[in-house]
Amino acid sequence: MLSTAILNSTITIPLEPGVPIEIPLSSIINAVLIFVAGIFISRILKRQIIKASRSTTHVWIINEDTATAISNLIIFIAIIQSLNALGILAHEIGGMPLSKILTALLVFYFAYLLAKKSKDYMISRSPQSKLPEVQVKAKLFYYTVITLAFFLALNIAGISGELGTILAAAGITGIVLGFSAQTVVSNFVSGVFMYFDKPLQIGDAVRLKDASGTVVEGIVEDIRIMSTRIRQWDGTLLRIPNDKLFNSEIVNLQKYPARRTTIEIGIAYSADAEKAIEIIKKVLEDEPYVLAIPAPRVYVDRLADSSVVIRIWAWTPSSLWVGENLLRSRYHLLQRIKAALDKEGIEIPFPQRVNWFANELRVKLESEEN
């Protein structure tokens, strides 16, 4: 009799001011048992999934992150069932039903898991050659799903109408926030346009020039929805907002597998230009990274103030003509050409000037007096 009386007793919980809720002790016990069972089941499942991840080939989905997500999901469901056993879900908090709030949270959490796992799957299943493009697609899909899920959760919770009222009543604060968000929106839109325009990809060597004339060179490390990260040749990481990047001059140094390089060599007017051209051609033929097709071209480009300028056009693999690879391509080639010309007695002159005087210049020599 005493135990029955205890189970039938009630506990008052002030969920809202002035609206106390009386909950039977038996319901509280049931809620606690449901919650404890949920925690127990979640831990067992998490342990089993982690154990299975060590022997499966589907690591992209059966891993520790998945185990944690499922464990959290079970705990969340256990909390909902516990609150339902207490009869609290029918009540409101701040004018919103508690059941709708929890449903909105559950929808958003499911959408987050779907977006994250889908992004990871797209990246893990992508071939290496298409990885940069797939990474951008995966991130765009992830942020799109998260954004849609956020507004869907607001609508389920019944906040969408109140949210419009709050924004309308914000007044000057809203205007200030709007101006502040212009940069964010601009970066986002520029990132979307860059995805479809595809001026560069992750791993490309690029040269950027903005409106002020500042030049930046390096490797594209990451393309995000708001900004792009460039690893410069000196090892520093540069973050560029997408709106500035979209409006800058972009030179992709590795868009195509081969590119033409141009080198100018000045020789003395007294030197044999034909002989110099043949010497340079022989050096180009001996270099393995200079492509035979298209064939390199060497010709006299112009007659400069102090030298006869010979121009060299040579096609080389794009990867060998950027960053540190210049040490074993361009600079090595210049060194070999210089050595070959010196060996054959072809002079590479320094700047010279010839002065002419209107009148005959007379020089008086005086012997040194002892």
Protein Blocks (a to p, Z undefined) as FASTA:
>chain_A
ZZmmmmmpccdddfbghiacdddfklmmmmmmmmmmmmmmmmmmmmmmmmmmmmccklml
mcfklmmmmmmmmmmmmmmmmmmmnommmpceehiafklmmmmmmmmmmmmmmmmmmmmm
mmmmpcfklmmmmmmmmmmmmmmmmmmmmmmmmmmnopmmmmmmmmmmnmmmmmmmmmmm
mmmmmmmmmmmmmmmnopacehiacddddfkopacddddfbdcfkbccdddfkopacddd
fklmmmpccddfklpmbdcddddddddfkbcfklmmmmmmmmmmmpmklcfbdcdddddf
bdcfkbccddddddddfklmgcjllmmmmmmmmmmmmmmmmmnopacdddddddddfbdc
ddddddddZZ
